[in-house]
Amino acid sequence: MSVTACGKEQVVELTNVYFAPDVVDNLISYGQLDKRGFELRQQAGRRVVAAKDGGRVAFDVEMRRNVLVVRAAVGPRHELPSDVIMAALSQELTEPVEVSGDVQKGTLLEFHKRLAHLNYDSVERLAKEPSSGIYLTDHKRVNCLTCAEGKQTKNRRSKKDTGAHSPIDRVGGVICSDLKGPMTPKDRLGNRYMINFVDFKSNYCRVFLARTKDAAAKLFEHFLVYFEKEFDCKIHVLRTDSGGEYENVDLFCKRTGVARQRCEARNQSSNGKAERMHRTIMNMARCMIFACGLPLSTLRTF
């Protein structure tokens, strides 16, 4: 292609490139030029691309709206020089760029609001793109009240229980329980619900499957007898959510001296151990079933 180097016309050849003859503007990668031993520098008052070892100048480079442009004529079909646009360098080597009339001007806060309250970093990156048509008159980051109201989230819930009102430091001190379901598909016995009982101290867990939700009370009776004989201890507290499936267990707890704790509505952090155990168990069960190639209906307890 025909270019100018220090004001003099010459012909240079670019190899291993894709050239689109019908496209007015083609891209030249500065990274590829750098790998081949060329660099951008100032020489004799001009911005040029030349060999790093001080060799000859390849071509002159102009700066237009923060984009490096090479004036070149490629092949006999082009009577006028065509613009070959290069990738803009991270280092600014010229004076501030003049803003044309078709570019929208405004503050960082104004464009933040126009772009649906896009974060400030993305707005500034967008403004640096030559084709964006955005020019920021200032970069002042003002606290946006609308963002604070519309993008607020809940604080992360703590997984730690202080045990201020529960004997969580002893085996059997607190038993957490939660029910999951209805699950699909049913297993071979028609069970759709999974109920777990987790000891807070030892993390010992027992899982039962049930056809109906009201089976939770009866299953806790079986668990209490088994747990107390197995570990030679007494269960002091049964902690559950406020679901109706545990209402029938209250009378049994009164007869056996087990205290009842119910989690606050829509705040299950204190019963999170039982709820997280469901996810752990389901992940393990699904992995084993998928590895064996069996249908999900084979999930059951023995």
N, C-alpha and C positions, 0 to 999 in steps of 0.2 A: 504494500500500500504506500501511496505517496504522502509524505508528511513533511513538516518543517522542523529543522533542528538548528537552534540558535539563529533562526530567521532564514536559513537556507533550505531549499527543497532537496529531499533525498528519498530513496525508496528503502523501506525495511520490510522484512518478511517475518510474519508470526506463524510458527509451526504448532501442530497439535491443537488446533482450535476448531470450533464450529462457527462457520460464517453463514449468516442468513442474508443473501444478496438483496432481497426485497424489503428488508427492514432498514429503516433509516438509521436507527441507533443500535449499535452492537456493543456488548460489554467486553472489557478487557480486565482480567483479574490481576490486581496488583500483587496478590500473594504469589501467583505463578511467575510474575516478573522478578519478584524478590528471590525466589528459589533459583532462578536462572542468572542471578548475579547483577540485577539492575536495581536502582533505587531512585527515589524522588529527591531532588535537591535544587537549590538556587545556584544559578551560574550566569554571570554577566547580566544580572538584573532580570533573568528569566527563570521560570519554573520548568525544569526539564527532567526527563527520565534518562539516566545515563548509567554506564557500567560502574560498579562499585570500585573497581581497581583503577579508576581514573581514566578509563578508556573513552571511546567516542560517545557522543550524545545520540540517543535513539530518536527522540522526538520531543517537541515542545508540548507543554501542558497548560491549559487554561483552567481557571476556577470560575464556575457558574453556580450560584446558589448552593455553595458547599459541596459541589460535585466537580470532580476533576474530568476535564473534557479534552480529547485529542481531535484536532482538525485533520481529517485524512480523506484521501480519495482512493477508492478500492476498485480496480479493474477499469476497463474502457467504458462500461455502461454508465458510469457516474460522471456527468459533466461538471457538477459542482461538488465541493468537498462535503463529505458526510460527517456527522458527529459520532465519534466512538467514545462512549461514556465509560470511565473507569470507576472502580470502587473508591469511595471517599476514604481518605486516611483518617486515623484517629487524631493525629496531630494537626492542628490548624496552622498553616504556614502563611496565611494571608490576612489582610485587614478584614473587618466585619463586612458581611455580605449585605448588599442592598436588597431591600424587600420590594418585590414587584407588586403591582396593584391588585393582582388576583389572589394574593395571599391574605388569609384572615389573620388579623392581629387581635391579641387579647392577653389578659393576665392568665397565670397558671390556674387560679381559682375559677375564672370564667370558663375556660375550656374543661376543667374538671366537672363543672355543672352541666355543660353542654353535652359531654360524652357520658351521660348517665352516671355521674359521680365516679368516674374511673379514677383509680389510684394515681397519685401524683407522679410516681416513677414511670408508669406507662404513658402518661400524657407527655412527659419530657422526652421519653424515647421516641414517641410518635412525632413530636415537633422536630426532632433531629433528622427525620427522613425528608429528603428533598421533595418527594412527590406528595407529601401530606398536605401541603398548602396551609400550614399552621406556623405562625410566628409568635413566640411568647415575648411579651413586653417586660415581664418580670417573672421571677422564680420563687416568689414568696409563698411559703406553705402555711396557709391559714387553717386553723382547726375548723372543720366543717361540722356544724351541729346536725345537719340532716343525715350525714353519714353515721354520726354517733347514735342517732335514733333508729335509722333504718338497717344498720348492719350489726346491731348488738347481738351478742350470743350469751348463753348461760355460762357461768363459771364452771370450770371442771370440778366434778364432784370428787370429794375425797373418798378413798377406799379404806381409810383407816378408821377403826372404831376405838374410841378411847376407853370403853368399858366402864364408864363412870357409874352406870346403873345396872351392869350385867357382869357376872363372873366369867369373863371370857378367858381368863388365865388358867382354867382348869378343864380337863376333859369332861364333857357332858354339861358344862356350865351353861352354854348357849347352843341350841340347835336351830339352825336356819332352814327354812323350807320355802319352796316355791313350786308353782304348777305351771306347766307349759302345754299349750294346746288350744283348740283342737288341731292335730297334725294330720296331714294327708301325705301319702295314703295310709289307711289303717294297716296294722300288722295282721298276721294270720289269725290272731285271736280276737280281732275287732277292737283293739285298744287304740285310743286316739289322744290320750293325755299322758304326760310324763311328770311325775312328782319326785322331787329329791329332798333328802334330809342331810344336812351338812353340819358336822361338829365344828364350832368356831375355832377351837384350840388345835385340834389334830388334823383338820381338813378331811377327816374320814367322811365318806359320802356313800349313801345308799339310794339307789334309784328304783322306782316302781313305775309300772305302766298300768293305766286304768282306762276303763271304758267311759266312765262319767266323772265329772268334777267332784261330786260329793263323796267319792271314795277316799279323799285325802284324810278324813278323820279316822276311818278304820285302818288305813295304812299306817298312820302315826302310832296307833295302839300296838300294831305288830312291831314297828321299829323300836318303840320304847322298851318293850320286853326283851327284844334281841340285843339292843345296845347296852342296857344295864347289866345283863348277864354276861355279855361278851367282854366288857371292859371293867366290870365290877365297880360301877359308879352309879350315881343318880343323875338324871336329867333335871336341871333346875329351871331353864327358861326355854320356851318355844317361841321363836321369832318368825313372823310371816308378814305378808302384806295385808291389806284390808279387804281382800277378796272374800266373797261369800262362801267359797268352797271350804273355808276353815271355820265357819260358824259352828258346825256340829262338834268340833273338837274341844270347845270350851268346857262342856260338862265333864268330859273325860279328864281334862287338865285339873279341874277343881277336885275331882275324886282322888287323883294321884299326887296332888301337891305341886304341879308344874305351873310356873308363872307364865302368863301370856304377854307377849309384846307385839304390837301392831305398828307397822311403819306409817309414817305420815302420808296422807294422800298426795299423789303426784310427786313424791320425793322418796325414791326407793334406795337411797345411798346406804342406809343402815342395813338393808337386806341384800346388798349387792353381791355378797359372797355366794348366796344360793342362786341368784340370777346369772352370775358369770359362770357358775358351774354348769348350767344348762348348755351354754355355748361350747364349753370344753368337751362335754360328753357328746354332744351332737357332732362336733368336728371329728372326734375319734371314731364314732359309729359310722359316719358317712365315709370316712377314709377306708375303713375296713370293708364296708359293703362294696364300694367302688372297686377296690383292689381285687375282691373276689368275683366281681361281675354279677352279683346277686341283685334282685330288685329291692327297693326300699321297704317293701312290705315284710321282709324277713327280719326287720328290727324288732326285738322283743327282749324281755328279761327272763331269767331263769330263777 
